[in-house]
Amino acid sequence: MFRLRDVSVARKNESDKLKDEMKTLEHNIKILTKENEHAKTEISNMQATITDLTEQVDTNLGAQEMVDILTTKNLTLEDQVRKLQETADDLVSFSII
């Protein structure tokens, strides 16, 4: 009879211990679920930031290409102006002689 009572008490203690452990695990699950939701929100915000920054980089690359094109055209026009000025100077010097 004592043996049955000892087994019953041991099982009750084990059951109580498992219930406490289960409550702790449930609490941890709630905390982890909140952290997971927070992380998902952060990821979403970071993805939006990455998209925005990518668009800015693309825009800046396009602007840099435009600057390069305009710089090349400006240098070409400066060269043409120099040549025309030389031609004009030559024509003036020939007309004086």
Contacts in CASP RR format, 6 or more apart in sequence:
PFRMAT RR
TARGET T0000
AUTHOR 0000-0000-0000
METHOD contacts of the structure
MODEL  1
MFRLRDVSVARKNESDKLKDEMKTLEHNIKILTKENEHAKTEISNMQATI
TDLTEQVDTNLGAQEMVDILTTKNLTLEDQVRKLQETADDLVSFSII
END
